[in-house]
Amino acid sequence: MNPFRRAMRKKAQAEEDARERARPEPRVSRERRGPSPFRVLPISLRTAAEFLEASDDYTRADLTLPKHLAKSGLDDFKCREVTRAVGVWFRWRGWLDPRQAKGGQIVGAIELHNRFQLHPGGFGSLDRAVPEWLRREVELPPATLAQFQREPSLWLRGPAYVAEELRDCRPADPKLAPQGQKLQAWLYQGRDDIFQTEAFQRGAIEIQDLASQLVGHLCAPQPGETWWDACAGEGGKTLHLAQLMQGKGLVWATDRGPRKLAALKKRAARASVFNLRVEPWLGEGLPAKGLRCDGVLVDAPCSGVGTWQRHPHARWTTTPDDVRELAELQLRLLTAAAAAVKPGGALVYAVCTLTRAETEGVVEAFRRTHTDFQPEFQRTLWPHEVNANGMFVARWRRQAAKTSPSPAATGTAEGPIPVRPKAPAPAPPPARSGRPRASAPTRPKARPPRK
């Protein structure tokens, strides 16, 4: 063995032994350990309160919080504490006194969080977990409201041998998979940073929510087909489609955001996925002239109600006007993308929301104007049923166009089938001057070349 590789392997083994010795307890899954109370250091509590007091607009809290932490000078552990404390505050905001200081509110939210972890059924109604206007848009099951109050799960996608390498991975319920398909979804319950693992670095594993993985399986792409992921974003579903196609065929990936497309290309390179074509698309026309696909996925922008467990701040920044505007945008995108579906092809509409306007409303409006698309199914993935994001999926199959034959083509009572006259024979070329040109029948055969 190469001496350098031997030394690196020895060093890696020593580091692994040191990590094992540093662990205060054996690696036991969270399910066996049970929920542990959340405690936060005073400096982390103070930093979280400063962030919440800095602005009342939390529309992009998921982006502004990392910037705030980058300026705080805290180490990674304290930054994770701050992020978790802020998330708990958003999750239990409906129970808090707005007149109280933000620091006191965070402490109260943490107490509610710990009580709920130990006794989920002791809270009675959880209607205050979501804004009041949402109750007019969708009737959420009590189990979904309870799921919103839990911290989100981390789902991975990859082969079984990689899950064994990572350890602390539990497979998803195989009953969730469509008939004849096998999931490669794993619930990660370990404590390591997945982004720093060797399996992630070499592209053997992807972080992808279980509901998003189920969308790929419901698309059911086949090797050798052409698919279009119209609103690809950073490419989670795009890469899954390419994997399900076993690298054969072509997947078009489009989005209007150049930064998302750049991130998609990096993810595809890391995962060694090459049967892709990445193009910008603004929601009108087609990304390529004459594009015809075996399947089109429209994972449209939405209000994200199904992700409120993972993004609790969005509960208090999304409005009914957002839902109405997004429903109109979703219908436009679905209509534009449907033009690329070839006869016999599939059209899949997916949104990570649960409102009627963005789910059944869009499906009904599309059905009224596209009679050549035959509905196959529509399905709601409730968060409490999949322990993941909520998702709505609908699928159609495009029928062959029905063209009524014209009277001229059938010879009906309007008149007989016309007979097209034969075209006149082309005139012979003019004879050259001098020696007359021999006609074709009397032309002598060419002599073979001399050797």
C-alpha positions as CSV (number, residue, x, y, z in Angstrom):
1,M,0.0,0.0,0.0
2,N,1.1,3.5,-0.7
3,P,2.8,4.9,2.5
4,F,0.8,8.2,2.2
5,R,-2.5,6.3,2.0
6,R,-1.5,4.1,4.9
7,A,-0.7,7.2,7.0
8,M,-4.0,8.8,6.1
9,R,-6.0,5.7,6.9
10,K,-4.2,5.4,10.2
11,K,-5.0,9.1,11.0
12,A,-8.6,8.6,10.1
13,Q,-8.9,5.6,12.3
14,A,-7.3,7.5,15.2
15,E,-9.8,10.3,14.8
16,E,-12.7,7.9,14.7
17,D,-11.4,6.2,17.9
18,A,-11.1,9.6,19.6
19,R,-14.7,10.5,18.6
20,E,-15.9,7.2,20.0
21,R,-14.1,7.8,23.3
22,A,-15.5,11.4,23.5
23,R,-19.1,10.2,23.4
24,P,-20.5,10.3,26.9
25,E,-23.1,7.6,26.1
26,P,-23.5,4.8,23.6
27,R,-25.1,5.6,20.3
28,V,-28.8,5.0,20.9
29,S,-31.6,6.1,18.6
30,R,-33.7,9.0,19.6
31,E,-36.8,6.7,19.7
32,R,-35.1,4.5,22.4
33,R,-33.7,7.5,24.3
34,G,-37.0,9.3,24.3
35,P,-37.3,13.1,24.0
36,S,-34.8,15.1,26.0
37,P,-35.6,18.6,27.3
38,F,-34.3,21.5,25.4
39,R,-32.0,23.8,27.4
40,V,-30.3,26.9,26.1
41,L,-27.2,28.7,27.3
42,P,-27.7,32.3,28.4
43,I,-25.5,33.7,25.6
44,S,-27.5,31.8,23.0
45,L,-30.8,33.0,24.6
46,R,-29.6,36.6,24.4
47,T,-28.5,36.2,20.8
48,A,-31.9,34.7,19.8
49,A,-33.7,37.6,21.6
50,E,-31.5,40.2,19.8
51,F,-32.4,38.7,16.5
52,L,-36.1,38.7,17.2
53,E,-36.0,42.3,18.5
54,A,-34.0,43.6,15.5
55,S,-37.0,43.4,13.1
56,D,-40.7,42.6,13.1
57,D,-40.6,41.4,9.5
58,Y,-39.7,37.7,9.6
59,T,-40.6,37.0,6.0
60,R,-37.1,35.8,5.2
61,A,-36.0,34.7,8.7
62,D,-34.5,31.6,7.3
63,L,-32.0,33.7,5.3
64,T,-31.5,36.6,7.7
65,L,-30.8,34.5,10.8
66,P,-27.6,32.9,9.3
67,K,-26.3,36.4,8.5
68,H,-27.0,37.5,12.0
69,L,-25.2,34.5,13.4
70,A,-22.2,35.1,11.2
71,K,-21.7,38.5,12.9
72,S,-22.2,37.1,16.4
73,G,-18.9,35.3,16.7
74,L,-20.5,32.3,18.3
75,D,-19.2,28.8,17.7
76,D,-21.2,26.1,15.8
77,F,-22.8,24.6,18.9
78,K,-24.1,27.9,20.1
79,C,-25.3,28.9,16.6
80,R,-27.3,25.6,16.5
81,E,-28.8,26.5,19.9
82,V,-29.8,29.9,18.7
83,T,-31.4,28.5,15.5
84,R,-33.3,26.0,17.5
85,A,-34.5,28.5,20.1
86,V,-35.8,30.9,17.3
87,G,-37.6,28.0,15.7
88,V,-39.3,27.0,19.0
89,W,-40.4,30.6,19.5
90,F,-42.1,30.7,16.0
91,R,-43.6,27.3,16.7
92,W,-45.3,28.4,20.0
93,R,-45.8,32.1,19.2
94,G,-49.6,31.7,19.3
95,W,-49.4,30.9,23.1
96,L,-47.1,33.8,24.0
97,D,-47.9,37.2,25.5
98,P,-46.8,39.8,22.9
99,R,-46.3,42.4,25.7
100,Q,-43.5,40.4,27.2
101,A,-39.9,40.9,26.2
102,K,-38.5,38.6,23.6
103,G,-36.1,36.9,26.0
104,G,-39.0,36.0,28.3
105,Q,-41.1,34.8,25.4
106,I,-38.3,32.5,24.3
107,V,-38.1,31.0,27.8
108,G,-41.9,30.5,27.8
109,A,-41.8,28.9,24.3
110,I,-39.1,26.5,25.4
111,E,-41.1,25.5,28.5
112,L,-44.1,24.8,26.2
113,H,-41.9,22.8,23.9
114,N,-40.6,20.6,26.6
115,R,-44.1,20.0,28.0
116,F,-45.4,19.0,24.6
117,Q,-42.4,16.6,24.1
118,L,-43.3,14.8,27.3
119,H,-47.1,14.9,27.0
120,P,-48.4,15.7,23.5
121,G,-52.0,15.0,24.4
122,G,-52.1,17.3,27.3
123,F,-52.5,20.5,25.3
124,G,-56.1,20.0,24.1
125,S,-56.7,22.1,21.0
126,L,-53.7,23.2,19.0
127,D,-55.6,25.7,16.8
128,R,-53.3,28.5,17.9
129,A,-50.4,26.8,16.1
130,V,-51.5,28.3,12.8
131,P,-53.0,31.7,11.9
132,E,-56.8,32.0,12.0
133,W,-57.2,32.7,8.2
134,L,-55.8,29.2,7.4
135,R,-58.9,27.6,8.9
136,R,-60.9,29.1,6.0
137,E,-58.5,27.6,3.4
138,V,-58.2,24.1,4.7
139,E,-59.4,21.9,7.6
140,L,-56.2,20.6,9.1
141,P,-56.5,17.3,11.0
142,P,-55.6,17.6,14.7
143,A,-52.7,15.1,14.0
144,T,-51.2,17.5,11.5
145,L,-51.4,20.4,13.9
146,A,-49.6,18.2,16.5
147,Q,-47.0,17.3,13.8
148,F,-46.4,21.0,13.1
149,Q,-45.4,21.5,16.8
150,R,-42.7,18.8,16.6
151,E,-39.2,19.4,15.4
152,P,-38.7,18.2,11.8
153,S,-37.1,14.9,10.8
154,L,-34.1,14.6,8.6
155,W,-34.6,12.3,5.6
156,L,-31.9,11.0,3.3
157,R,-32.0,9.3,-0.1
158,G,-29.5,6.7,-1.0
159,P,-28.7,3.0,-1.2
160,A,-28.9,0.7,1.8
161,Y,-25.1,0.1,2.1
162,V,-24.6,3.8,2.5
163,A,-27.2,4.0,5.3
164,E,-25.3,1.2,7.0
165,E,-22.1,3.2,6.8
166,L,-23.8,6.2,8.4
167,R,-25.6,4.2,11.1
168,D,-28.6,5.6,13.0
169,C,-30.7,5.3,9.8
170,R,-34.2,3.8,9.9
171,P,-35.9,2.9,6.6
172,A,-39.2,4.6,5.6
173,D,-42.4,2.6,5.7
174,P,-42.4,0.6,2.4
175,K,-46.2,0.8,2.3
176,L,-45.8,4.5,1.4
177,A,-44.2,3.6,-2.0
178,P,-46.4,3.2,-5.1
179,Q,-47.1,-0.4,-6.1
180,G,-44.0,-2.1,-7.7
181,Q,-41.6,0.6,-6.5
182,K,-39.0,0.5,-3.8
183,L,-38.0,3.4,-1.6
184,Q,-34.4,4.4,-0.8
185,A,-35.5,6.8,2.0
186,W,-33.9,6.8,5.4
187,L,-34.8,8.7,8.6
188,Y,-31.5,9.8,10.1
189,Q,-31.4,9.9,13.9
190,G,-27.7,10.3,14.5
191,R,-25.8,13.4,15.7
192,D,-23.2,13.8,13.0
193,D,-23.3,16.6,10.4
194,I,-24.4,14.9,7.2
195,F,-22.8,17.6,5.1
196,Q,-19.4,16.6,6.5
197,T,-19.7,12.9,6.0
198,E,-17.6,11.1,3.4
199,A,-20.8,9.6,1.9
200,F,-22.3,13.0,1.2
201,Q,-19.0,14.4,-0.1
202,R,-18.7,11.7,-2.7
203,G,-22.4,12.0,-3.8
204,A,-23.6,8.7,-2.4
205,I,-26.3,10.2,-0.3
206,E,-28.7,13.1,-0.7
207,I,-30.7,15.1,1.8
208,Q,-34.3,15.1,0.6
209,D,-37.5,15.1,2.4
210,L,-39.6,11.9,2.2
211,A,-42.6,13.7,0.7
212,S,-40.4,15.0,-2.1
213,Q,-39.0,11.5,-2.7
214,L,-42.6,10.2,-3.0
215,V,-43.3,12.8,-5.7
216,G,-40.5,11.3,-7.8
217,H,-42.0,7.8,-7.4
218,L,-45.4,9.0,-8.3
219,C,-44.0,10.4,-11.5
220,A,-42.7,6.9,-12.3
221,P,-40.2,7.8,-15.0
222,Q,-38.8,5.0,-17.1
223,P,-35.2,4.5,-18.4
224,G,-34.8,6.1,-21.9
225,E,-37.6,8.6,-21.5
226,T,-37.5,12.4,-21.7
227,W,-38.8,14.3,-18.7
228,W,-39.0,18.0,-17.9
229,D,-38.8,19.3,-14.3
230,A,-40.3,22.7,-15.1
231,C,-39.7,24.4,-11.6
232,A,-36.6,22.5,-10.6
233,G,-35.2,24.9,-8.0
234,E,-31.9,23.5,-6.7
235,G,-32.7,20.1,-8.3
236,G,-33.7,17.7,-5.5
237,K,-36.5,16.1,-7.6
238,T,-34.5,16.5,-10.8
239,L,-31.7,14.3,-9.5
240,H,-34.2,11.8,-8.2
241,L,-35.9,11.6,-11.6
242,A,-32.5,11.0,-13.2
243,Q,-31.7,8.3,-10.7
244,L,-35.0,6.5,-11.3
245,M,-34.3,6.6,-15.0
246,Q,-31.0,4.8,-14.2
247,G,-29.0,7.5,-16.0
248,K,-30.7,6.7,-19.4
249,G,-32.8,9.2,-21.3
250,L,-32.8,12.9,-20.6
251,V,-34.1,15.2,-17.9
252,W,-34.7,18.9,-18.7
253,A,-34.3,21.1,-15.6
254,T,-35.5,24.7,-15.7
255,D,-36.1,27.5,-13.3
256,R,-36.3,31.3,-13.4
257,G,-33.6,31.7,-10.7
258,P,-30.0,31.6,-12.0
259,R,-28.6,31.0,-8.5
260,K,-30.8,27.9,-8.1
261,L,-29.7,26.6,-11.4
262,A,-26.0,27.1,-10.5
263,A,-26.6,25.1,-7.3
264,L,-28.4,22.4,-9.3
265,K,-25.4,22.0,-11.5
266,K,-23.1,21.6,-8.5
267,R,-25.3,19.0,-7.0
268,A,-25.5,17.1,-10.2
269,A,-21.7,17.1,-10.6
270,R,-21.3,15.9,-7.0
271,A,-23.8,13.1,-7.5
272,S,-22.3,12.2,-11.0
273,V,-25.6,12.8,-12.8
274,F,-25.0,13.7,-16.4
275,N,-28.3,13.0,-18.3
276,L,-29.4,16.5,-17.6
277,R,-30.0,19.7,-19.6
278,V,-30.3,22.8,-17.5
279,E,-31.9,25.9,-19.0
280,P,-33.6,29.1,-17.7
281,W,-37.4,29.3,-18.1
282,L,-39.6,32.2,-17.2
283,G,-42.9,30.4,-17.3
284,E,-43.9,31.1,-20.9
285,G,-43.5,29.0,-24.0
286,L,-41.1,26.1,-23.9
287,P,-37.4,25.9,-23.0
288,A,-36.7,24.5,-26.5
289,K,-38.6,24.8,-29.7
290,G,-40.7,21.7,-30.4
291,L,-39.9,20.1,-27.1
292,R,-42.0,16.9,-26.6
293,C,-41.6,14.9,-23.4
294,D,-42.8,11.6,-22.0
295,G,-43.5,13.3,-18.7
296,V,-43.5,16.8,-17.2
297,L,-43.3,17.6,-13.5
298,V,-44.6,21.0,-12.4
299,D,-43.4,21.5,-8.8
300,A,-44.9,25.0,-8.7
301,P,-44.1,27.8,-6.2
302,C,-46.7,27.7,-3.4
303,S,-47.5,29.1,0.0
304,G,-45.6,26.2,1.6
305,V,-48.2,25.3,4.3
306,G,-47.0,21.7,4.2
307,T,-43.5,22.9,5.3
308,W,-44.6,24.8,8.4
309,Q,-43.1,22.1,10.6
310,R,-39.7,22.8,9.0
311,H,-40.2,26.5,8.4
312,P,-42.3,27.7,11.4
313,H,-41.7,31.4,10.7
314,A,-43.7,31.1,7.5
315,R,-46.9,30.6,9.5
316,W,-46.9,34.2,10.5
317,T,-45.7,35.8,7.2
318,T,-47.9,34.1,4.7
319,T,-51.2,35.8,3.9
320,P,-54.5,34.9,2.1
321,D,-53.5,37.3,-0.7
322,D,-50.4,35.2,-1.2
323,V,-52.5,32.1,-1.6
324,R,-54.7,33.7,-4.3
325,E,-51.8,35.1,-6.3
326,L,-49.9,31.8,-6.1
327,A,-52.9,29.8,-7.3
328,E,-53.1,32.0,-10.4
329,L,-49.4,31.6,-11.0
330,Q,-49.6,27.8,-10.5
331,L,-52.4,27.5,-13.1
332,R,-50.4,29.5,-15.6
333,L,-47.3,27.4,-15.2
334,L,-49.2,24.2,-15.4
335,T,-50.9,25.3,-18.6
336,A,-47.7,26.4,-20.2
337,A,-45.8,23.2,-19.3
338,A,-48.6,21.0,-20.5
339,A,-47.9,21.9,-24.1
340,A,-44.7,19.8,-23.9
341,V,-46.4,16.6,-23.0
342,K,-46.6,14.2,-26.0
343,P,-49.8,12.1,-26.6
344,G,-49.7,9.2,-24.1
345,G,-47.3,11.2,-21.8
346,A,-47.8,12.1,-18.1
347,L,-48.3,15.5,-16.5
348,V,-47.6,15.7,-12.8
349,Y,-48.6,18.7,-10.6
350,A,-47.0,18.9,-7.1
351,V,-47.1,21.6,-4.4
352,C,-45.9,21.5,-0.8
353,T,-49.1,23.2,0.4
354,L,-52.5,22.1,1.6
355,T,-54.8,25.0,0.8
356,R,-57.9,24.2,-1.4
357,A,-57.2,27.1,-3.8
358,E,-53.7,25.8,-4.6
359,T,-54.6,22.1,-4.8
360,E,-58.1,21.1,-5.8
361,G,-58.8,24.5,-7.1
362,V,-55.9,24.5,-9.6
363,V,-56.7,20.9,-10.6
364,E,-60.4,21.8,-11.3
365,A,-59.5,24.9,-13.3
366,F,-57.0,23.0,-15.4
367,R,-59.5,20.2,-16.1
368,R,-62.1,22.6,-17.4
369,T,-59.8,23.9,-20.1
370,H,-57.7,20.8,-21.0
371,T,-60.1,18.0,-21.9
372,D,-57.4,16.0,-23.6
373,F,-55.7,15.3,-20.3
374,Q,-57.3,12.3,-18.5
375,P,-57.0,12.4,-14.7
376,E,-55.2,9.4,-13.2
377,F,-55.1,10.3,-9.5
378,Q,-54.7,13.0,-7.0
379,R,-53.2,12.5,-3.5
380,T,-52.6,14.5,-0.4
381,L,-49.6,13.5,1.7
382,W,-50.5,14.7,5.2
383,P,-47.4,15.6,7.4
384,H,-48.5,13.3,10.3
385,E,-48.9,10.3,7.9
386,V,-45.4,10.5,6.4
387,N,-43.5,12.3,9.2
388,A,-42.4,14.8,6.6
389,N,-43.6,17.8,4.7
390,G,-47.2,17.9,3.5
391,M,-47.6,17.6,-0.2
392,F,-50.4,17.5,-2.9
393,V,-49.8,15.5,-6.1
394,A,-52.0,15.2,-9.2
395,R,-51.3,13.3,-12.3
396,W,-52.9,13.3,-15.8
397,R,-52.3,11.2,-19.0
398,R,-52.6,13.1,-22.3
399,Q,-54.9,11.5,-24.8
400,A,-54.2,11.3,-28.6
401,A,-55.8,14.2,-30.4
402,K,-59.2,13.3,-32.0
403,T,-59.4,14.8,-35.5
404,S,-62.7,14.5,-37.4
405,P,-62.1,13.4,-41.0
406,S,-63.0,15.9,-43.8
407,P,-65.6,15.0,-46.5
408,A,-62.9,15.1,-49.1
409,A,-61.0,12.4,-47.3
410,T,-64.0,10.1,-46.8
411,G,-66.0,10.5,-50.0
412,T,-69.3,11.4,-48.2
413,A,-72.5,12.9,-49.7
414,E,-70.8,16.3,-50.1
415,G,-68.8,14.9,-53.0
416,P,-66.5,12.1,-54.2
417,I,-62.9,11.8,-53.2
418,P,-61.0,14.0,-55.7
419,V,-58.3,12.5,-57.7
420,R,-55.1,14.5,-57.8
421,P,-53.9,14.8,-61.4
422,K,-50.4,13.4,-62.1
423,A,-47.7,15.9,-62.4
424,P,-46.3,16.3,-65.9
425,A,-43.0,14.6,-66.6
426,P,-40.0,16.9,-66.5
427,A,-38.7,18.1,-69.8
428,P,-35.4,16.6,-71.0
429,P,-32.3,18.8,-70.6
430,P,-31.3,20.7,-73.8
431,A,-28.7,19.0,-76.0
432,R,-25.2,20.2,-75.9
433,S,-23.7,21.9,-79.0
434,G,-21.6,19.9,-81.3
435,R,-21.8,16.1,-81.0
436,P,-25.4,15.0,-80.2
437,R,-26.1,13.5,-76.8
438,A,-27.0,9.8,-76.9
439,S,-30.3,8.8,-75.4
440,A,-30.3,6.7,-72.2
441,P,-31.3,3.4,-73.8
442,T,-28.4,3.5,-76.4
443,R,-25.8,4.8,-74.0
444,P,-22.8,2.4,-74.0
445,K,-21.7,0.9,-70.7
446,A,-18.6,2.4,-69.1
447,R,-15.5,0.5,-69.6
448,P,-13.8,-0.8,-66.5
449,P,-10.7,1.1,-65.5
450,R,-7.4,-0.3,-66.6
451,K,-5.3,-2.0,-63.9
